[in-house]
Amino acid sequence: MLHEQIRSGIKEAMMAHDALRLQAFRAMSAAFTNELVAKNRKPQEMLKDEEALVVIGKLAKQRKDSIEQFKKGNREDLVKEEELELAILETYLPKMMDKNEVEKIAKTKKAELGITDATKKGMLMSALMKDLKGKVDGGVVKEVVDSLF
């Protein structure tokens, strides 16, 4: 299970004196515990892999947002740290689809649903997000849908 891998990763990072990996693993572990508590479960329980992936996805999104803000604030030292932590988080996430793959699927879905005008963008966006949940970033889907009209 993914939750167990993170717990063992904490031990490995401690033994290796790898502060950055340790920080990333501890953040994941804390987020897992918060998720369990939010779902009225005991903190000692383990999350299912699907639940753990959702939590790690949220953490990755937070890191991306932080990187963007730190770049605006000219804090390259913090950008580098967040990018390294994001890279660790992404090793546990499934590979995301690229824009070209999403574009092919979007064109097919648009034809399948018979959407011809921009007023139905929301319908197409909703259908794509449902089909591609967890496989693609919502921003990429929005960008692709906007480019089709």
C-alpha positions in Angstrom: 0.0 0.0 0.0 1.1 3.5 -0.7 0.5 4.7 2.8 2.9 2.0 4.1 5.5 3.0 1.5 5.4 6.6 2.8 5.9 5.4 6.4 8.9 3.3 5.4 10.2 6.3 3.3 10.3 8.4 6.5 12.6 5.8 8.1 14.8 5.5 5.0 15.1 9.3 4.7 16.0 9.6 8.4 18.7 6.9 8.1 20.1 8.6 5.0 20.1 12.1 6.6 18.1 13.3 3.6 16.3 16.4 5.1 14.4 17.3 1.9 13.0 13.8 1.4 12.2 13.5 5.1 10.3 16.8 4.9 8.3 15.6 1.9 7.5 12.2 3.5 6.4 13.9 6.7 4.2 16.3 4.8 2.5 13.3 3.1 2.1 11.4 6.4 0.6 14.4 8.1 -1.8 15.0 5.2 -2.8 11.3 5.3 -3.6 11.6 9.1 -5.6 14.8 8.4 -7.6 13.0 5.7 -8.3 10.1 8.1 -9.5 12.4 10.8 -11.6 14.4 8.4 -13.3 11.2 7.4 -14.0 10.3 11.1 -11.5 7.5 11.0 -8.7 6.7 13.4 -5.4 8.3 12.7 -3.7 4.9 13.0 -5.7 3.5 10.1 -4.3 3.3 6.5 -5.7 5.1 3.6 -6.6 3.1 0.5 -4.3 3.8 -2.5 -7.0 5.8 -4.3 -7.5 8.0 -1.2 -3.7 8.4 -0.8 -3.3 9.4 -4.5 -5.9 12.2 -4.0 -4.1 13.5 -1.0 -0.7 13.4 -2.7 -2.3 15.2 -5.7 -3.5 18.0 -3.5 0.0 18.3 -2.0 1.5 18.5 -5.4 -1.0 21.2 -6.5 -0.1 23.2 -3.3 3.6 22.9 -4.3 2.9 24.1 -7.8 0.9 27.1 -6.4 3.8 27.9 -4.0 6.3 27.7 -6.8 4.3 30.2 -8.8 4.0 32.6 -5.9 7.6 32.3 -4.9 8.6 33.1 -8.5 6.5 36.2 -8.4 8.1 37.2 -5.2 11.6 36.6 -6.6 12.4 33.9 -4.0 14.5 31.5 -6.1 15.8 29.7 -3.0 12.2 28.7 -2.0 11.3 27.9 -5.6 14.1 25.4 -5.8 13.1 23.7 -2.5 9.5 23.5 -3.5 10.4 22.1 -7.0 12.6 19.3 -5.4 9.7 18.4 -3.0 7.3 18.4 -5.9 9.5 16.0 -7.8 9.4 13.6 -4.8 5.6 13.9 -4.6 5.2 13.3 -8.3 7.1 9.9 -8.1 4.0 8.6 -6.3 1.5 10.0 -8.7 0.4 8.4 -12.0 1.8 9.9 -15.2 -0.4 12.8 -16.4 -1.6 13.0 -20.0 0.0 15.6 -22.2 -1.9 18.3 -24.0 -1.8 16.5 -27.4 -3.4 13.3 -25.9 -6.1 15.4 -24.3 -6.7 17.3 -27.5 -7.4 14.1 -29.4 -9.8 12.9 -26.8 -11.5 16.3 -26.6 -12.1 16.4 -30.4 -13.6 12.9 -30.3 -15.8 13.7 -27.3 -16.9 17.0 -28.9 -18.0 15.1 -32.0 -19.6 12.4 -30.0 -21.7 14.9 -28.0 -22.5 16.9 -31.1 -21.2 20.1 -29.7 -20.9 22.8 -32.3 -20.9 26.1 -30.5 -19.1 27.7 -27.6 -22.2 27.8 -25.3 -21.8 24.1 -24.7 -18.1 24.4 -23.5 -19.1 23.6 -20.0 -20.8 20.3 -21.1 -17.7 19.3 -22.9 -15.4 20.3 -20.0 -17.6 18.3 -17.6 -17.6 15.2 -19.7 -13.8 15.3 -20.2 -13.1 15.8 -16.5 -15.3 12.9 -15.7 -13.6 10.6 -18.2 -10.1 11.8 -17.5 -10.3 12.1 -13.7 -6.9 11.7 -12.1 -5.2 11.4 -15.4 -4.9 15.1 -16.4 -4.7 18.5 -14.8 -7.9 20.5 -15.0 -6.0 23.5 -16.4 -4.8 21.5 -19.3 -8.4 20.4 -20.1 -9.7 24.0 -19.9 -6.9 25.2 -22.2 -7.7 22.5 -24.7 -11.5 23.1 -24.6 -10.9 26.8 -25.1 -8.7 26.2 -28.1 -11.4 24.1 -29.8 -13.8 27.0 -30.0 
